[in-house]
């Protein structure tokens, strides 16, 4: 594969970079911090909190799908109290944002095991199915029994979040494997009666559990999870002790009814394609991620603002390039309760001060605004197709060698040196090995300048 720059041309490129840029061209390096684009159905957020006054910040990032919970415990039995869910979905819809509804069977008198999991076992499955039908019917936008004033119909419905463990308070399942399949199928069928066209998503699988399945198939990496007082690790030698977890996974993937699979993506982004590929290959169904985030500290990498910016860009691009429908970032702000290793993943601080990931989302929404395909062209290298040609993005050391065959012979590149301080510069592509080393991010391609100009905030 031919690379952009032979090292012999480096000195010439450096001298050229001092003289060739007009003020208009040089402005491109600053345009990346000032993008504004319409919301995109390929960008998402999980858990926005209940403060609807913060929701305009979601739309301003170009995020078009937001995950909210339909809690049996809050809404109750018929006649249902939809006021809380109506309030959130109405506020999102007014901004053009569609809900991703995750069901929680957590009614303390109508379901068992609700003291330890959110996916309680319904005591009367018909009663649970009636609740599911009522929720989906209210938000499907078909004009029958809809929420008054509904502006953005539900994009996805889901049940069984992180169902593999009986002690997972984020979802979990404390009943039998057979009971879990019956629960998922009853939920699926009820949702389809109300809205056959709305995709039903199987409960999300934690990254650690997908990695476990990959280890069982011959993977050689180490799984790590960080806690305040210790770090848990697992290798292929530990797989036999996880037999029950793998058996439950196999039972659900082969017997439950669903339209899409869901991978919760944290940790090394280079595993994401394999994680999604494992699920799509096993089920012959497309995938998405209803939770994604970074940078995690599970694998020993300290948080920085620049890594936060890079994580938003790379994780979303990796999911879309692998065929995933959407990646929903974990958390609007740091008031959200998270795992220890993901405590700095949310996009805003607790007081809604934007973090570098906000700039990254605005930039992604701009790049995706033409609806073009996202593809992987090399290690940590991606293209986004636009009406003006591709935009090419590369990360870290791989930012030094973008292949000409995919990015054409663009003259200039924007090199993001530090997203925390908004430090970026316009450089000749010939200087990339020098200008975009280390943790830098390079942006180039014929589509870059037109998109940045078109979507710059006024």
C-alpha positions in Angstrom: 0.0 0.0 0.0 1.5 3.4 -1.0 1.8 5.9 1.8 1.2 9.6 1.7 4.8 10.7 2.5 8.2 9.4 1.7 10.6 10.5 4.5 12.9 12.0 1.8 10.3 14.7 1.2 9.9 15.7 4.9 12.2 18.7 4.9 10.5 20.1 1.7 7.1 19.5 3.3 8.0 21.3 6.4 9.2 24.4 4.5 6.2 24.3 2.3 3.9 24.2 5.3 5.3 27.6 6.5 4.2 29.4 3.3 1.4 27.6 1.4 -1.7 28.2 3.6 -4.0 31.2 3.1 -5.9 32.5 6.1 -9.0 30.7 4.7 -7.2 27.4 4.5 -5.6 27.8 7.9 -9.0 28.4 9.4 -9.9 24.7 8.8 -7.8 23.6 11.8 -10.1 25.7 14.0 -13.3 24.9 12.2 -13.3 21.4 13.8 -14.1 23.0 17.2 -17.1 24.9 15.8 -19.3 22.4 14.0 -23.1 22.2 14.1 -25.1 19.6 12.2 -28.6 18.1 12.3 -29.2 15.1 14.6 -28.2 11.8 13.2 -29.9 8.4 13.8 -26.4 6.9 13.7 -25.3 8.8 16.9 -26.8 7.9 20.2 -26.7 8.5 24.0 -27.6 6.1 26.8 -29.1 7.5 30.1 -29.6 11.3 29.6 -30.9 11.8 33.2 -34.3 13.3 34.0 -33.4 17.0 33.7 -35.1 17.8 30.4 -33.5 21.3 30.5 -30.3 19.6 29.7 -31.7 17.8 26.6 -30.9 20.7 24.1 -27.2 19.9 24.8 -27.9 16.4 23.4 -29.4 17.7 20.1 -26.5 20.2 19.8 -24.1 17.3 19.6 -26.0 15.9 16.7 -27.2 12.9 18.7 -30.5 11.5 17.3 -31.3 8.4 19.4 -31.5 8.4 23.2 -32.0 5.4 25.5 -34.6 5.6 28.2 -36.1 3.0 30.6 -39.7 1.9 30.6 -39.9 0.9 34.3 -42.8 -1.4 35.3 -42.1 -0.3 38.8 -42.7 3.3 38.1 -45.5 3.1 35.5 -47.3 0.3 37.3 -50.3 -1.8 36.3 -53.3 -0.5 34.3 -54.4 2.2 34.4 -50.7 3.1 33.7 -49.0 6.2 34.8 -47.0 7.3 31.8 -46.4 10.9 33.0 -42.7 10.5 33.8 -41.9 8.7 30.5 -44.1 11.0 28.5 -42.2 14.0 30.0 -38.8 12.7 28.9 -39.9 11.3 25.5 -41.8 14.5 24.8 -38.8 16.7 25.5 -36.6 14.5 23.4 -39.1 14.5 20.5 -39.3 18.2 20.5 -35.6 18.2 19.6 -36.0 15.6 16.9 -34.5 12.8 19.0 -36.0 9.3 18.9 -36.2 7.1 22.0 -34.6 3.8 22.4 -36.8 2.1 25.1 -35.3 -0.5 27.4 -37.9 -2.4 29.4 -37.4 -3.1 33.1 -39.7 -5.7 34.8 -38.9 -4.3 38.2 -42.4 -4.1 39.8 -41.9 -5.3 43.4 -45.3 -6.9 43.8 -45.8 -8.2 40.2 -42.3 -9.7 39.7 -39.8 -11.8 41.6 -36.1 -11.1 42.3 -36.5 -7.4 42.0 -34.3 -6.8 45.0 -31.3 -8.0 43.1 -32.0 -7.3 39.4 -34.0 -4.9 37.2 -35.2 -7.7 35.0 -37.5 -9.3 37.6 -39.3 -12.5 36.7 -43.0 -11.6 36.0 -45.4 -13.6 38.2 -48.0 -13.3 35.5 -46.5 -13.2 32.0 -49.8 -12.1 30.4 -49.9 -9.0 32.7 -46.3 -8.2 31.7 -47.1 -8.6 28.0 -50.0 -6.2 28.4 -47.7 -3.6 29.9 -45.2 -4.0 27.0 -47.9 -3.7 24.4 -49.2 -0.5 26.1 -45.8 1.1 26.2 -44.9 0.3 22.6 -48.4 1.3 21.3 -48.1 4.7 23.1 -44.8 5.6 21.5 -44.9 4.0 18.0 -46.4 7.0 16.2 -49.1 5.0 14.3 -51.9 7.4 15.3 -53.6 4.8 17.5 -53.4 5.3 21.3 -50.3 7.4 20.9 -48.9 9.7 23.5 -50.5 13.1 22.9 -48.2 15.4 20.9 -45.7 12.6 20.1 -43.1 14.0 17.7 -40.5 11.3 17.4 -41.7 7.7 17.4 -39.7 5.0 19.2 -36.7 3.8 17.1 -35.9 0.6 19.0 -37.3 -1.4 21.9 -35.3 -3.8 24.1 -35.6 -6.2 27.0 -33.3 -8.3 29.1 -30.4 -5.8 29.6 -27.2 -7.7 30.6 -29.1 -10.8 31.3 -26.2 -13.2 31.9 -25.7 -12.7 35.6 -28.0 -13.0 38.6 -26.2 -10.3 40.6 -26.2 -7.6 37.9 -28.1 -4.6 39.2 -27.9 -2.9 35.8 -30.3 -5.6 34.4 -29.5 -9.2 35.1 -31.7 -12.3 35.4 -32.1 -14.3 38.6 -34.5 -17.0 37.2 -33.8 -20.1 35.0 -32.4 -20.1 31.5 -35.7 -21.5 30.2 -37.6 -18.8 32.1 -35.3 -16.1 30.5 -36.1 -17.3 27.0 -39.8 -17.4 27.8 -39.6 -13.8 29.2 -37.7 -12.5 26.1 -40.0 -14.2 23.7 -43.1 -12.9 25.5 -41.7 -9.4 25.4 -40.8 -9.6 21.8 -44.2 -10.9 20.8 -46.0 -8.3 22.7 -44.0 -5.5 21.2 -44.5 -6.9 17.7 -48.3 -7.0 18.2 -48.2 -3.3 18.9 -45.7 -2.3 16.3 -44.4 -5.0 14.0 -42.0 -2.6 12.2 -40.1 -1.4 15.4 -36.9 -3.4 15.8 -36.7 -5.5 18.9 -33.2 -5.6 20.4 -31.9 -8.4 22.5 -30.7 -7.3 25.9 -27.2 -5.9 25.7 -24.2 -8.1 26.5 -21.4 -6.6 28.6 -18.0 -6.3 26.9 -16.5 -8.7 29.5 -19.0 -11.4 28.6 -18.5 -11.1 24.9 -14.7 -11.2 25.5 -15.3 -14.4 27.5 -17.0 -15.9 24.6 -14.1 -14.9 22.3 -11.6 -16.5 24.8 -13.7 -19.7 24.6 -13.2 -19.6 20.9 -9.4 -19.3 21.1 -8.8 -15.7 21.9 -5.4 -15.0 23.6 -6.0 -11.6 25.2 -6.6 -10.8 28.9 -9.9 -9.5 30.2 -9.5 -6.8 32.9 -11.9 -5.0 35.1 -10.8 -2.3 37.5 -12.3 -1.7 40.9 -11.4 0.9 43.6 -9.3 -1.7 45.5 -8.3 -4.3 43.0 -8.2 -5.3 39.3 -9.9 -8.5 38.2 -8.3 -10.4 35.3 -9.3 -13.4 33.3 -7.5 -15.4 30.6 -8.4 -18.5 28.5 -7.4 -20.6 31.5 -10.4 -19.3 33.4 -12.9 -20.1 30.7 -13.9 -23.6 32.1 -15.1 -21.9 35.3 -17.5 -19.7 33.3 -19.5 -22.7 31.9 -22.9 -21.6 33.2 -22.5 -18.1 31.7 -21.5 -19.4 28.3 -24.4 -21.9 28.4 -26.9 -19.2 29.2 -25.5 -17.1 26.3 -25.8 -20.0 23.9 -29.3 -20.8 25.0 -30.5 -17.3 24.5 -28.8 -16.7 21.2 -30.3 -19.9 19.8 -33.8 -19.8 21.3 -34.9 -16.3 21.9 -36.7 -14.1 19.3 -35.1 -10.7 18.4 -34.2 -8.5 15.4 -30.9 -7.1 16.5 -28.1 -8.0 18.9 -26.5 -5.6 21.3 -22.9 -5.3 22.5 -21.9 -3.0 25.3 -18.5 -1.7 24.2 -15.8 -0.6 26.6 -12.1 -1.3 26.9 -9.9 -1.8 23.8 -11.6 -0.5 20.8 -9.6 -2.8 18.6 -11.8 -5.7 19.9 -15.0 -4.1 18.8 -15.1 -5.5 15.3 -14.6 -9.0 16.7 -17.2 -8.5 19.4 -19.8 -7.4 17.0 -18.8 -10.0 14.5 -19.1 -12.8 17.0 -22.7 -11.8 17.7 -23.8 -11.2 14.1 -22.2 -14.5 13.0 -23.8 -16.5 15.8 -27.3 -15.0 15.1 -27.3 -13.9 11.5 -28.8 -10.6 12.7 -27.4 -7.0 12.6 -25.9 -5.4 15.7 -25.8 -2.1 17.6 -24.4 -0.9 20.9 -26.8 0.5 23.4 -23.9 1.3 25.7 -20.4 2.4 24.6 -17.7 4.5 26.1 -14.2 5.4 26.8 -11.5 5.9 27.7 -11.8 3.2 30.3 -9.1 2.8 33.0 -9.6 -1.0 33.1 -6.6 -1.6 31.0 -4.3 0.8 32.8 -4.7 3.9 30.6 -5.2 7.1 32.5 -7.9 9.5 31.4 -7.1 12.6 29.5 -9.3 15.0 27.7 -7.5 14.2 24.4 -8.2 10.5 24.9 -11.8 11.3 25.6 -12.1 13.1 22.3 -10.3 10.3 20.5 -12.5 7.6 22.2 -15.7 9.2 21.0 -14.5 9.4 17.4 -12.8 6.0 17.2 -15.4 4.0 19.0 -18.3 5.4 17.0 -16.4 5.0 13.7 -15.4 1.4 14.6 -19.0 0.4 15.3 -20.3 2.0 12.1 -17.5 0.5 10.0 -18.2 -2.9 11.4 -21.9 -2.7 10.3 -23.3 -1.6 13.6 -26.5 0.6 13.4 -25.6 3.0 16.2 -23.4 3.4 19.3 -25.1 5.0 22.3 -22.5 6.8 24.5 -22.7 6.0 28.2 -24.0 9.1 30.0 -24.8 12.7 29.4 -23.0 13.9 32.5 -21.0 12.7 35.5 -24.0 12.7 37.9 -24.7 9.3 36.3 -23.8 6.3 38.4 -21.1 4.4 36.5 -18.6 1.6 37.1 -15.3 2.7 38.6 -13.3 2.4 35.4 -15.9 4.3 33.4 -16.4 7.2 35.9 -15.0 9.8 33.4 -16.8 8.4 30.3 -19.8 10.8 30.3 -19.7 13.8 28.0 -20.2 16.6 30.5 -19.1 17.2 34.0 -21.7 17.0 36.8 -22.4 20.7 36.4 -22.8 20.4 32.6 -19.5 21.8 31.6 -18.6 20.2 28.2 -15.7 17.8 28.0 -13.7 17.1 24.8 -16.1 14.4 23.8 -18.7 17.0 23.1 -16.5 18.5 20.3 -16.0 15.0 19.0 -19.7 14.4 18.7 -20.3 17.7 16.9 -17.6 16.8 14.5 -19.0 13.3 13.9 -22.5 14.7 13.3 -21.0 17.0 10.7 -19.0 14.2 9.0 -22.1 11.9 8.9 -24.5 14.6 7.7 -24.4 13.4 4.1 -25.4 9.9 5.2 -22.4 8.3 3.7 -20.9 4.9 4.5 -18.1 4.5 7.1 -15.4 2.0 6.3 -12.1 0.7 7.8 -9.1 1.2 5.5 -6.4 0.1 7.9 -5.4 -0.2 11.6 -7.1 2.7 13.3 -7.9 4.3 9.9 -11.4 5.1 8.6 -13.2 6.8 5.8 -16.5 8.6 5.8 -18.1 9.1 2.4 -19.6 12.5 1.6 -21.0 14.1 -1.5 -17.6 15.9 -2.0 -15.6 12.7 -1.6 -14.2 10.8 1.4 -13.0 12.2 4.7 -10.2 10.1 6.2 -9.4 9.8 9.9 -6.5 8.1 11.5 -5.4 7.8 15.1 -2.0 7.7 16.9 0.9 6.3 15.1 -1.4 5.1 12.3 -2.2 8.8 11.6 1.2 9.0 9.9 0.3 6.6 7.0 -3.1 7.1 5.4 -3.3 5.2 2.1 -3.7 7.4 -1.0 -5.9 4.8 -2.7 -8.7 5.7 -0.3 -8.1 9.3 0.5 -6.9 10.6 -2.9 -4.0 13.0 -3.0 -5.3 15.6 -0.7 -2.8 18.4 -0.2 -3.6 19.3 3.4 -4.5 17.5 6.6 -5.7 18.8 10.0 -3.6 17.4 12.8 -5.3 17.3 16.2 -2.5 17.5 18.7 -4.4 18.0 22.0 -8.2 18.1 22.0 -8.3 19.2 25.7 -6.7 22.6 24.7 -8.2 22.6 21.2 -4.8 22.5 19.7 -4.9 21.6 16.0 -3.0 22.7 12.9 -3.3 22.5 9.2 -0.3 20.7 7.7 0.7 19.5 4.2 0.0 15.8 4.0 3.7 15.3 3.3 4.5 16.3 6.8 2.2 13.8 8.6 4.9 11.5 9.9 6.4 14.5 11.7 3.3 16.6 12.5 0.9 13.9 13.6 2.9 11.5 15.8 2.2 10.2 19.2 -1.5 10.3 20.2 -2.4 12.8 17.5 -5.4 12.4 15.1 -5.2 13.3 11.5 -8.1 14.4 9.3 -7.8 14.7 5.5 -9.5 13.8 2.2 -11.4 15.9 -0.4 -14.6 15.9 1.7 -13.0 17.5 4.7 -12.9 21.2 3.8 -16.4 21.4 2.2 -18.0 19.7 5.2 -16.2 21.9 7.7 -17.2 25.0 5.9 -20.8 24.0 5.4 -21.4 23.0 9.0 -19.5 25.7 10.8 -21.5 27.4 13.5 -22.6 30.9 12.5 
